[in-house]
Amino acid sequence: MESRATASADCVFCRDKSSADFKQPEQLLPYLNSAGKLLGRQSTGLCPLHQQELSRAVKRAREIGLAPK
């Protein structure tokens, strides 16, 4: 079983020390499938914390019309 430090090292946001921003839809689009649905953690490779932040950012971007519904 992988340790927590190893598992989060694969997370793009942890590695870059950044977070998902709803005001930058081009940053969010790679994590959406062709139907506009959010991909799961197994597909995105994000840690639980950043997957949750990504989910919130996508919902906010959809609300103001920056991301597809």
Sequence and secondary structure as in RCSB ss.txt:
>XXXX:A:sequence
MESRATASADCVFCRDKSSADFKQPEQLLPYLNSAGKLLGRQSTGLCPLHQQELSRAVKRAREIGLAPK
>XXXX:A:secstr
   HHHHHHT HHHHHT    TT HHHHGGGB TTS B  HHHH   HHHHHHHHHHHHHHHHTTSS  
